[in-house]
Amino acid sequence: MKALKSTLLAALAVISQPVWAAGAPELDMGTTIGSLLLVLVLIVFLAWLLRRMKLPGVSGGDNGLQIVRQVVVGQRERIVLVQVGDEQLLIGVTPQNISMLTKLETPLPVSAGAGNGEFAQQLGKLLKRQ
């Protein structure tokens, strides 16, 4: 038991040595610039991915056309409920075609936070789900 205790104390003494005592490599300008470029490429990729996902409410610009709800029905097919002024249209979207399925006689209620382009509200909803 005492041998184990002394071995643990010796290991802690070795681990507690400062990092610079082991001769840590110095960072040069090339590594710094390379790291910066990697972070910038990652930011651009994530921005592209966010635009590609086409989440309702994340894209800004209120021009009277708003996606109220959408349902994915296949790998690349979906049904979208679009608010155009005071009317709501049900639209089918496929990779080859976009077609209006029907015009709703009684519009569905539009939820307060969906589709208004407020990033903070959308992020808050995503964080509350986790």
C-alpha positions as CSV (number, residue, x, y, z in Angstrom):
1,M,0.0,0.0,0.0
2,K,2.8,2.4,0.9
3,A,4.6,1.5,-2.4
4,L,1.5,2.4,-4.3
5,K,1.2,5.7,-2.4
6,S,4.8,6.6,-3.1
7,T,4.4,5.7,-6.8
8,L,1.4,8.0,-7.1
9,L,3.2,10.8,-5.3
10,A,6.1,10.4,-7.7
11,A,3.8,10.4,-10.7
12,L,2.1,13.6,-9.5
13,A,5.5,15.3,-9.0
14,V,6.4,14.5,-12.6
15,I,3.0,15.6,-14.0
16,S,3.1,18.9,-12.0
17,Q,6.3,20.0,-13.8
18,P,5.7,23.2,-16.0
19,V,5.1,22.6,-19.7
20,W,7.9,24.8,-20.7
21,A,10.4,22.8,-18.8
22,A,9.8,19.9,-21.2
23,G,10.9,22.1,-24.1
24,A,7.6,22.9,-25.8
25,P,7.9,23.8,-29.4
26,E,7.6,27.5,-30.3
27,L,4.7,28.5,-32.6
28,D,6.0,30.1,-35.7
29,M,4.1,32.5,-38.0
30,G,3.2,29.8,-40.5
31,T,1.4,27.8,-37.9
32,T,-0.5,30.8,-36.7
33,I,-1.6,31.8,-40.2
34,G,-2.5,28.3,-41.0
35,S,-4.7,28.0,-37.9
36,L,-6.3,31.3,-38.7
37,L,-7.1,30.2,-42.3
38,L,-8.5,26.9,-40.9
39,V,-10.9,28.8,-38.6
40,L,-12.0,31.2,-41.4
41,V,-12.7,28.2,-43.8
42,L,-14.7,26.6,-41.0
43,I,-16.8,29.7,-40.5
44,V,-17.5,30.1,-44.2
45,F,-18.4,26.4,-44.5
46,L,-20.8,26.6,-41.5
47,A,-22.5,29.8,-43.0
48,W,-22.9,27.9,-46.4
49,L,-24.3,24.9,-44.6
50,L,-26.8,27.1,-42.7
51,R,-28.0,28.7,-45.9
52,R,-28.2,25.4,-47.6
53,M,-30.4,23.9,-44.8
54,K,-33.0,26.6,-45.5
55,L,-34.5,26.6,-42.0
56,P,-37.7,28.6,-41.8
57,G,-37.2,31.8,-39.8
58,V,-33.4,31.9,-40.1
59,S,-33.3,33.6,-43.5
60,G,-34.1,37.3,-43.1
61,G,-36.1,39.6,-45.3
62,D,-39.8,40.1,-44.9
63,N,-41.2,40.7,-48.4
64,G,-44.7,39.5,-47.8
65,L,-43.8,35.8,-48.5
66,Q,-43.3,33.6,-45.5
67,I,-42.9,29.9,-44.9
68,V,-45.3,29.0,-42.1
69,R,-44.6,25.3,-41.9
70,Q,-43.0,22.5,-43.9
71,V,-43.1,18.8,-43.7
72,V,-40.5,16.5,-45.2
73,V,-42.3,13.6,-47.0
74,G,-39.3,12.0,-48.8
75,Q,-35.6,12.2,-49.2
76,R,-35.8,15.4,-51.3
77,E,-39.6,16.0,-51.3
78,R,-41.5,18.3,-48.9
79,I,-44.9,20.0,-48.5
80,V,-44.7,23.7,-47.6
81,L,-47.3,26.0,-46.2
82,V,-46.6,29.5,-47.5
83,Q,-48.2,32.7,-46.3
84,V,-48.6,35.2,-49.2
85,G,-50.3,38.4,-47.8
86,D,-53.5,37.2,-46.2
87,E,-53.6,33.9,-48.1
88,Q,-52.0,30.5,-47.3
89,L,-51.0,28.1,-50.1
90,L,-50.0,24.5,-49.7
91,I,-47.1,23.8,-52.1
92,G,-45.4,20.5,-53.0
93,V,-41.7,20.7,-53.7
94,T,-39.6,18.1,-55.4
95,P,-36.2,18.4,-57.1
96,Q,-37.9,18.5,-60.5
97,N,-41.1,20.4,-59.8
98,I,-42.8,22.9,-57.6
99,S,-46.6,22.8,-57.7
100,M,-49.5,24.3,-55.7
101,L,-51.6,21.7,-54.1
102,T,-54.3,23.8,-52.7
103,K,-55.3,27.2,-51.3
104,L,-56.4,27.0,-47.7
105,E,-59.9,28.4,-47.1
106,T,-59.3,28.9,-43.4
107,P,-55.7,29.9,-42.8
108,L,-53.8,28.2,-40.0
109,P,-52.5,30.4,-37.2
110,V,-49.0,31.6,-37.6
111,S,-46.8,31.1,-34.5
112,A,-45.3,34.3,-33.2
113,G,-41.6,33.3,-33.4
114,A,-41.6,31.3,-36.7
115,G,-40.5,33.0,-39.8
116,N,-39.7,36.5,-38.5
117,G,-36.0,36.2,-39.1
118,E,-34.9,36.8,-35.5
119,F,-31.8,34.7,-35.1
120,A,-31.7,35.1,-31.3
121,Q,-35.3,33.7,-31.0
122,Q,-34.4,30.7,-33.2
123,L,-31.2,30.0,-31.3
124,G,-33.1,30.3,-28.0
125,K,-35.6,27.7,-29.2
126,L,-32.9,25.3,-30.3
127,L,-31.1,25.6,-27.0
128,K,-34.3,25.1,-24.9
129,R,-34.8,21.8,-26.8
130,Q,-31.5,20.3,-25.5
